Every structure is written in C-alpha cells, then in structure tokens.
Amino acid sequence: MQSASSDIIVATNLQRTFGKGSGAVHVLKGVDIAIPSGSLIAFKGRSGSGKTTLINLLSALDRPNEGRIMFEGRDLSSMSSKDRDNVRRTRMGLIFQSFALLPLMSAYENVEFVLRVSGFPAKERKDAAIWALEQVGLKPRMNHRPFEMSGGEQQRTAIARAIAHKPSLLLADEPTAELDTKTGFQIMKAFRNLVETSGMSIIMTTHDPAIMEIVDHVYELEDGQIVVPT
C-alpha cells in the first residue's frame, strides 16, 4: 500500500501473534490500512476479531510481529520505546472504556493534571484545559467532580483530557459502550466537532450500528483481517 500525503497513518501487512508454538494465537493476519487526515473512522467486528489489538498497534502501545506503521511520515514500528512514548504523549490522544478520572479532582483539575505530568508548559496549561473542556461542552461543569457528573459528562471529561494537548490523532476503544443512546450521540457529536473544527483524525472501535452511520468510513475486521471498507 502506498502512503499518500493526506494519510495521517498507514499500516502495511500488520501481523500480531500472542504466544508461541501450538499455543500461538494469530490475532492480526496481514492488515493493510490507510487513515486519511481529518477523518472519523470506525473499526467494527465481533469480540476477538482484532479491533483492540489493531488500536493498540496504531497507538504505539504495542508492536507488530511483522509489518510497518507509518505515522505522520515516521516509522513507529522501528522506533525505540522512548521515542514511541514521546510520539504517543505529544501527537496522540487515547480514550478507553474506563474513564479513569481522579475522583477528588474537578473536571478542570483532571485535565490540567494530565497536562502537568506530561510536561506541558505551565503558562499554557490553564488555557489548554479550558479549551479542551469547551470542545466537549463542559466548560459550565468544569468545577464539578466525577461523582457530581453523569456518565456522559465523565466520558466527555476523559475526551477533554485526551485532546488538551491538541493531538493530531485521537484513538478511542469502545468510547460509548457503557453509555445510553442519547449520551452516545453526544460523544459522537463531540468527535465530529473535533474533526471539523480542528482537523483532528479520530479512530474508534464500536459495536453500535447507529454510530456507524455518523462516521466517515467503517472498516470491518473478521478473523484478524479487514474485510470490507465502506
């Protein structure tokens, strides 16, 4: 697969196997994919199809056994752990099913704290945290702590935390799985707004057919391979 200048990430022949010998499990079996910059992409597939493993590889949390991942023109798969950590910290944002908010901190403090520990310049932290909360519609609730917020507000706080440093790529593993339909659409609206206003690229996994109608492209994984891009 040839990389285009408009692609933020290009993966070629990704293979990931866990275990060895007769107990080896081949989770990804030669995945090729190119993600256009400024797009909202969804991976779908049954449990065990390889969605989360693919997200982990694209986010540099894991390495493929074979294949190459080019992110913004740089080869993630050949980087040292330190360099991959730096790319992930500065150019990517990650959202997981678990909100993992600090319970005694407000929404603002949760976002600002992550910026602080990641080494974000002190004089820019306040503006960055407020900007991120504005993007997800939570500025009026910024002084509320997690137990004072709904599940959707907590998830939006987690999104704000992931985008405060303005990454070029946001990766989310089942971000709406534990939310009701209305709240799930609020999250997707926030994602769509980020893509359209900031040019951010977003990759997410989902099982929700309704959400698949909102994204730009859907890639289906089956038995470790991409079957049909739509």
C-alpha positions in Angstrom: 0.0 0.0 0.0 1.4 3.4 -1.0 1.3 6.2 1.5 -0.4 9.4 0.4 0.5 12.8 1.8 -3.1 13.1 3.1 -2.9 10.0 5.2 -2.0 10.5 8.8 -1.3 6.8 9.4 -0.6 3.9 7.1 -0.2 0.3 8.2 1.2 -2.3 5.9 1.0 -6.1 6.4 0.4 -5.9 10.2 0.7 -9.2 11.9 0.3 -9.8 15.7 0.7 -13.2 17.3 0.4 -13.9 21.0 2.1 -17.0 22.5 4.3 -19.5 20.7 4.2 -22.9 19.2 1.0 -24.8 19.3 -0.5 -22.3 21.7 0.1 -19.3 19.4 -2.9 -17.1 18.7 -2.7 -15.2 15.4 -4.8 -12.1 16.2 -3.9 -9.9 13.2 -3.1 -11.6 9.9 -1.7 -9.1 7.4 -3.7 -5.9 7.9 -3.3 -3.0 5.4 -5.0 0.3 6.1 -4.5 4.0 5.4 -6.3 6.6 7.5 -7.0 10.0 5.9 -6.1 13.1 7.9 -9.1 14.9 9.3 -11.4 11.9 9.2 -13.6 10.0 11.7 -13.0 6.2 11.3 -14.6 3.2 13.0 -13.4 -0.3 13.3 -16.2 -2.9 13.8 -16.2 -6.6 14.3 -17.1 -9.4 16.7 -15.3 -9.8 20.0 -11.9 -11.4 19.2 -11.8 -10.0 15.7 -8.7 -7.9 16.4 -10.1 -4.4 16.9 -8.5 -3.6 20.2 -5.2 -5.2 19.1 -5.2 -3.0 16.0 -5.9 0.1 18.1 -3.0 -0.8 20.4 -0.6 -1.2 17.5 -1.7 2.1 15.8 -1.3 4.0 19.1 2.2 2.6 19.7 1.1 0.8 22.8 2.2 -2.5 21.2 4.5 -3.6 18.4 3.6 -5.9 15.5 5.4 -9.2 14.9 5.6 -8.2 11.3 4.6 -5.2 9.2 5.1 -1.4 9.4 3.2 1.5 10.7 3.9 5.0 9.3 2.5 7.9 11.4 3.0 11.4 10.1 5.7 10.0 7.9 7.6 8.3 10.8 8.0 4.6 11.2 6.5 3.7 14.6 7.4 0.1 14.3 11.1 0.8 14.2 11.3 3.4 17.0 12.7 2.8 20.4 10.2 2.6 23.3 11.3 6.0 24.5 10.6 7.6 21.0 7.2 5.8 20.7 6.3 7.0 24.2 7.2 10.6 23.2 5.1 10.4 20.0 2.1 9.0 21.8 2.4 11.7 24.6 2.7 14.6 22.2 0.9 13.7 19.0 -1.8 11.2 20.0 -4.7 11.1 22.5 -6.1 7.8 23.9 -9.6 7.1 25.3 -10.5 3.8 26.9 -13.8 2.4 28.1 -12.9 3.1 31.7 -13.0 6.9 32.3 -10.2 6.6 35.0 -10.9 10.1 36.3 -9.3 11.1 39.7 -12.4 11.2 42.0 -11.3 14.1 44.2 -10.4 16.4 41.4 -12.8 18.6 39.3 -13.2 18.1 35.6 -10.8 21.0 35.1 -8.2 19.6 37.6 -8.4 16.2 35.9 -7.5 17.7 32.6 -4.9 20.1 33.9 -3.2 17.4 36.0 -2.6 15.2 32.9 -1.0 18.2 31.1 1.1 18.8 34.1 2.5 15.3 34.5 3.2 15.1 30.7 5.4 18.2 30.9 3.1 20.7 29.1 4.3 24.3 29.6 2.9 25.7 32.9 1.9 29.0 31.4 -0.2 27.3 28.7 -1.9 24.6 30.9 -4.9 26.7 32.0 -5.9 27.8 28.5 -5.3 24.3 27.1 -7.5 22.7 29.7 -10.3 25.2 29.3 -10.1 24.9 25.5 -10.5 21.1 25.7 -13.5 21.3 28.1 -15.1 23.9 25.7 -14.7 21.5 22.8 -16.9 18.9 24.6 -19.4 21.3 26.0 -18.2 21.0 29.6 -16.9 24.5 30.5 -20.0 25.2 32.6 -19.3 22.0 34.6 -15.6 22.3 34.8 -15.6 22.7 38.6 -17.7 19.6 39.2 -16.0 16.4 40.4 -16.8 13.0 38.8 -19.4 11.9 41.4 -21.3 15.1 40.6 -21.4 14.3 36.8 -23.4 11.9 34.7 -21.7 9.1 32.8 -21.7 11.1 29.6 -20.1 14.1 31.3 -17.4 11.8 32.8 -16.7 10.4 29.3 -16.6 13.9 27.9 -14.1 14.8 30.6 -12.0 11.9 29.6 -12.1 13.1 26.0 -11.1 16.6 27.1 -8.2 15.1 28.9 -7.1 13.2 25.8 -7.3 16.3 23.5 -6.0 19.1 25.7 -2.5 18.9 24.1 -4.2 19.1 20.7 -3.0 15.7 19.3 -3.3 15.1 15.5 -4.7 11.6 16.1 -7.3 10.5 18.7 -7.8 6.8 19.3 -10.8 5.5 21.3 -11.6 1.9 22.2 -15.4 1.5 22.6 -15.9 5.0 23.9 -19.7 4.7 24.0 -20.0 1.1 25.1 -21.2 1.9 28.6 -23.4 4.8 27.7 -27.1 5.1 26.7 -28.1 6.0 23.1 -28.6 9.7 23.8 -25.3 10.1 25.6 -23.5 8.1 23.0 -24.7 10.5 20.3 -23.4 13.4 22.5 -20.0 11.8 22.4 -20.2 11.3 18.7 -21.2 14.9 18.2 -18.1 16.0 20.2 -16.0 13.8 18.0 -17.5 15.2 14.8 -17.0 18.7 16.0 -13.3 18.0 16.7 -12.7 16.6 13.2 -14.5 19.6 11.6 -13.1 22.4 13.7 -9.5 21.3 14.5 -8.7 18.8 11.7 -8.1 16.1 14.2 -8.2 12.5 13.0 -10.2 10.0 15.1 -10.1 6.2 15.1 -12.6 4.3 17.3 -13.9 0.8 17.8 -17.6 0.2 18.1 -20.4 -2.3 18.0 -23.2 0.3 17.6 -24.8 0.2 14.2 -26.2 3.7 14.7 -22.8 5.2 15.4 -21.5 3.7 12.2 -23.9 5.9 10.3 -22.1 9.0 11.6 -18.5 8.2 10.8 -16.7 8.8 7.5 -15.6 5.3 7.0 -16.1 1.9 8.6 -13.6 -0.9 8.4 -14.8 -4.4 9.4 -12.4 -6.9 11.0 -13.0 -10.6 10.8 -10.6 -13.2 12.0 -7.7 -10.8 12.1 -8.2 -9.2 8.7 -10.0 -6.3 7.2 -12.9 -7.5 5.1 -14.9 -4.6 3.8 -14.2 -0.9 4.0 -17.3 1.2 3.5 
